[in-house]
């Protein structure tokens, strides 16, 4: 299976990609990324790779500069019915429609407990007997552990 990781991180947080890639490989995923220095020249290439993936995970942190690309790729994954999750730092300005999507989690790096509880509840609900399996529930089953790992990696004390 292929997982697509689209990220907009500050330079000091790039290590997160390496850690997440290792965790996803251990779960049998091949990691594809949507990161590059040129938004417009590579968007079509990213989308063609994204179409071949069975999971999308997006992450956006404060101080990063590719927020629009990541949200665009998340919206494409959602449109193409690829199970998709997006983790955004609370300080990122975003459209309320995006923030209200059930597979978007806003987190506070200094107090991640609410986001962690939200992810755990969504994963438990997705796995519960009798839950209708949809692209949204599949995203939590396939990627919930990865989002928890991202929250842990990106959290810090004041």
VOPAGU-2260 file (C-alpha; in pm, 1 decimal, decimal comma):
REM VOPAGU-2260
SITE   aa  ch    i         X         Y         Z
SITE  UNK   A    0       0,0       0,0       0,0
SITE  UNK   A    1     108,7     355,5     -66,1
SITE  UNK   A    2      62,3     645,5     176,7
SITE  UNK   A    3      93,3    1004,2      59,8
SITE  UNK   A    4     237,9    1247,8     312,2
SITE  UNK   A    5     184,7    1613,4     232,9
SITE  UNK   A    6     348,9    1849,2     475,9
SITE  UNK   A    7     422,9    2210,5     544,6
SITE  UNK   A    8     665,8    2220,4     835,4
SITE  UNK   A    9     913,4    2471,0     964,3
SITE  UNK   A   10    1273,1    2377,7     878,4
SITE  UNK   A   11    1343,9    2264,1    1233,6
SITE  UNK   A   12    1064,2    2004,9    1212,3
SITE  UNK   A   13    1168,3    1817,4     896,6
SITE  UNK   A   14    1288,4    1524,5    1111,2
SITE  UNK   A   15     921,1    1436,7    1163,3
SITE  UNK   A   16     900,2    1308,3     805,8
SITE  UNK   A   17    1183,3    1060,4     863,7
SITE  UNK   A   18    1026,8     927,2    1183,5
SITE  UNK   A   19     681,3     896,3    1028,4
SITE  UNK   A   20     822,3     728,8     716,7
SITE  UNK   A   21     986,0     462,2     931,9
SITE  UNK   A   22     661,4     401,1    1122,8
SITE  UNK   A   23     457,4     375,1     805,6
SITE  UNK   A   24     710,0     134,4     647,8
SITE  UNK   A   25     677,9     -85,3     957,5
SITE  UNK   A   26     303,0     -99,4     890,0
SITE  UNK   A   27     360,9    -204,3     529,3
SITE  UNK   A   28     325,5     132,8     355,9
SITE  UNK   A   29     545,7     283,0      89,9
SITE  UNK   A   30     567,2     656,2     158,1
SITE  UNK   A   31     515,6     911,5    -115,4
SITE  UNK   A   32     547,6    1283,1     -37,3
SITE  UNK   A   33     399,4    1603,8    -164,4
SITE  UNK   A   34     688,7    1823,7     -64,9
SITE  UNK   A   35     899,6    2025,3    -300,9
SITE  UNK   A   36    1027,2    2375,6    -339,9
SITE  UNK   A   37     804,1    2472,3    -632,0
SITE  UNK   A   38     429,5    2466,7    -576,2
SITE  UNK   A   39     309,1    2531,2    -929,3
SITE  UNK   A   40     558,7    2326,2   -1129,1
SITE  UNK   A   41     497,2    2008,7    -934,5
SITE  UNK   A   42     127,2    2021,9    -846,4
SITE  UNK   A   43      24,4    1802,1   -1141,3
SITE  UNK   A   44     301,2    1553,4   -1059,6
SITE  UNK   A   45     189,8    1539,5    -695,2
SITE  UNK   A   46    -169,8    1480,8    -797,8
SITE  UNK   A   47     -79,0    1195,7   -1032,6
SITE  UNK   A   48     113,2    1024,2    -749,1
SITE  UNK   A   49    -164,7    1098,3    -498,6
SITE  UNK   A   50    -418,9     917,5    -718,1
SITE  UNK   A   51    -220,2     593,3    -672,6
SITE  UNK   A   52    -221,8     603,7    -290,3
SITE  UNK   A   53    -453,4     431,6     -44,3
SITE  UNK   A   54    -400,8     684,9     237,9
SITE  UNK   A   55    -333,2    1058,3     259,4
SITE  UNK   A   56    -187,5    1226,1     567,5
SITE  UNK   A   57    -135,9    1600,8     568,8
SITE  UNK   A   58      36,9    1806,1     837,2
SITE  UNK   A   59      69,2    2183,4     867,3
SITE  UNK   A   60     259,4    2365,6    1140,6
SITE  UNK   A   61     314,0    2725,9    1237,9
SITE  UNK   A   62     603,0    2891,3    1059,3
SITE  UNK   A   63     568,6    2683,8     744,3
SITE  UNK   A   64     518,1    2816,3     394,8
SITE  UNK   A   65     332,6    2554,1     188,9
SITE  UNK   A   66      -5,8    2561,4     360,6
SITE  UNK   A   67    -198,1    2617,3      35,2
SITE  UNK   A   68     -35,0    2318,9    -136,7
SITE  UNK   A   69    -109,2    2084,6     154,2
SITE  UNK   A   70    -472,9    2194,9     184,1
SITE  UNK   A   71    -513,1    2165,2    -194,2
SITE  UNK   A   72    -375,4    1810,4    -189,3
SITE  UNK   A   73    -596,9    1721,6     108,2
SITE  UNK   A   74    -902,8    1851,3     -78,5
SITE  UNK   A   75    -804,4    1649,5    -386,4
SITE  UNK   A   76    -763,7    1332,2    -180,0
SITE  UNK   A   77   -1106,9    1393,4     -26,7
SITE  UNK   A   78   -1258,7    1461,7    -369,5
SITE  UNK   A   79   -1104,7    1142,3    -510,1
SITE  UNK   A   80   -1229,7     942,1    -210,7
SITE  UNK   A   81    -883,4     854,0     -85,8
SITE  UNK   A   82    -896,0     804,1     293,1
SITE  UNK   A   83    -743,9    1129,9     417,6
SITE  UNK   A   84    -645,3    1293,2     746,4
SITE  UNK   A   85    -513,4    1644,8     801,1
SITE  UNK   A   86    -335,8    1763,7    1115,8
SITE  UNK   A   87    -310,0    2140,9    1153,3
SITE  UNK   A   88    -160,6    2352,4    1425,8
SITE  UNK   A   89    -437,9    2567,0    1580,8
SITE  UNK   A   90    -261,8    2891,4    1494,8
SITE  UNK   A   91    -296,1    2828,7    1118,3
SITE  UNK   A   92    -564,7    3039,8     952,4
SITE  UNK   A   93    -792,2    2813,5     751,5
SITE  UNK   A   94   -1135,1    2808,5     596,8
SITE  UNK   A   95   -1403,3    2712,0     850,3
SITE  UNK   A   96   -1533,8    2445,1     612,4
SITE  UNK   A   97   -1195,5    2277,0     621,8
SITE  UNK   A   98   -1163,6    2306,9     998,3
SITE  UNK   A   99   -1508,4    2152,7    1046,7
SITE  UNK   A  100   -1433,6    1846,7     833,5
SITE  UNK   A  101   -1438,7    1534,3    1054,8
SITE  UNK   A  102   -1095,3    1422,8     932,0
SITE  UNK   A  103    -920,2    1749,6    1013,6
SITE  UNK   A  104    -764,2    1780,8    1357,4
SITE  UNK   A  105    -639,1    2110,4    1496,1
SITE  UNK   A  106    -383,0    2072,7    1771,3
SITE  UNK   A  107    -206,5    2292,7    2022,1
SITE  UNK   A  108     161,4    2201,0    2045,1
SITE  UNK   A  109     177,1    2318,1    2408,9
SITE  UNK   A  110    -135,5    2129,2    2516,9
SITE  UNK   A  111    -199,9    1841,4    2276,0
SITE  UNK   A  112    -431,6    1647,2    2509,7
SITE  UNK   A  113    -755,2    1760,0    2340,9
SITE  UNK   A  114    -629,3    1661,8    1996,1
SITE  UNK   A  115    -504,3    1326,8    2126,6
SITE  UNK   A  116    -845,1    1254,3    2283,6
SITE  UNK   A  117   -1019,8    1355,6    1960,9
SITE  UNK   A  118    -805,4    1122,1    1750,9
SITE  UNK   A  119    -848,5     831,9    1992,3
SITE  UNK   A  120   -1227,9     877,5    1993,3
SITE  UNK   A  121   -1243,5     891,2    1614,2
SITE  UNK   A  122   -1029,0     579,3    1577,2
SITE  UNK   A  123   -1238,6     392,2    1836,7
SITE  UNK   A  124   -1560,3     497,5    1662,8
SITE  UNK   A  125   -1425,3     390,9    1322,6
SITE  UNK   A  126   -1333,4      46,9    1460,5
SITE  UNK   A  127   -1654,8      -3,5    1658,9
SITE  UNK   A  128   -1879,6    -291,2    1553,5
SITE  UNK   A  129   -2171,6    -162,4    1351,5
SITE  UNK   A  130   -1995,7     150,9    1227,8
SITE  UNK   A  131   -2058,9     196,3     857,6
SITE  UNK   A  132   -1727,4     181,9     673,9
SITE  UNK   A  133   -1667,5     492,8     463,1
SITE  UNK   A  134   -1362,9     675,3     331,8
SITE  UNK   A  135   -1367,0     882,4     652,6
SITE  UNK   A  136   -1370,6     581,8     885,1
SITE  UNK   A  137   -1107,8     406,6     672,5
SITE  UNK   A  138    -881,0     709,0     714,7
SITE  UNK   A  139    -897,2     680,0    1094,3
SITE  UNK   A  140    -841,5     304,2    1089,9
SITE  UNK   A  141    -546,0     328,6     850,1
SITE  UNK   A  142    -390,6     655,8     966,8
SITE  UNK   A  143    -502,2     725,7    1322,6
SITE  UNK   A  144    -183,7     589,4    1479,5
SITE  UNK   A  145      26,7     800,6    1244,3
SITE  UNK   A  146    -161,8    1116,2    1342,8
SITE  UNK   A  147    -110,1    1035,4    1710,9
SITE  UNK   A  148     261,7     992,9    1642,5
SITE  UNK   A  149     270,9    1326,9    1460,8
SITE  UNK   A  150     102,3    1503,1    1751,8
SITE  UNK   A  151     355,0    1354,6    1992,8
SITE  UNK   A  152     649,9    1451,8    1770,2
SITE  UNK   A  153     529,4    1807,2    1715,8
SITE  UNK   A  154     428,1    1882,2    2073,5
SITE  UNK   A  155     656,4    2077,9    2301,1
SITE  UNK   A  156     665,4    2237,0    2640,3
SITE  UNK   A  157     652,9    2617,2    2662,6
